[in-house]
Amino acid sequence: MIKFAAVIFVSLFVITANAEAVGLSVSPSELRASGTFYKPASAKFTVKNSSDGVALFEVYPDDFGDAIKISPESFILEAGEKREIEASANFKKLGKYWTDISIVAKPVANSAFKTAGGLKIPFYIDVKEEKSSQLGLLISSVSKETLIVLSIIFAFAILIFCLKYGFRKFKKAKS
């Protein structure tokens, strides 16, 4: 019995001695974003390879995969390297949503045992109603140069109207 336990203990030691794990860190530790029907909610975070080897990173939302897009979804980082990731959510209903963003790191180098490392960070999304008027929507959809030209034309139209109306009053007062 003691011999059997010793064999198991030595086997476990040998197995764990050859295993490698990939280290990663993410900042910030949680994501918060707000948006509207017309403007998706988005947040950025940084992933760092804190291990001493090259690793393949995969990033994905745990839920709402049709509404949440991650860019980039997959990338390779050298030891100590960082990468900025953007998570954008485009929901079609008002409300507050929550899910986790999963980040998984897998070693690229060959070894007997490849142990992946991973983290989950919470992603809170608040989809609010657009609070602008129809005129505000119209103005926001027109370019700045077009608005300047239209403002100048409108100012000239007012000036011509005032001059024409003023000359009529002036002529009546003179006669």
Buried (B, 14 or more C-beta within 10 A) or exposed (E): EEEEEEEEEEEEEEEEEEEBEBBBBBEEEEBEBBBBBEEBBBBEBEBBBBBEBBBBBBBBBEEBEEBBBBEEEEBEBEEEBEBEBEBBBBBEEEEEBEBBBBBBBBBBEEEEEBEBBEBEBEBBBBBBEEEEEEEEEEEEEEEEEEEEEEEEEEEEEEEEEEEEEEEEEEEEEEE
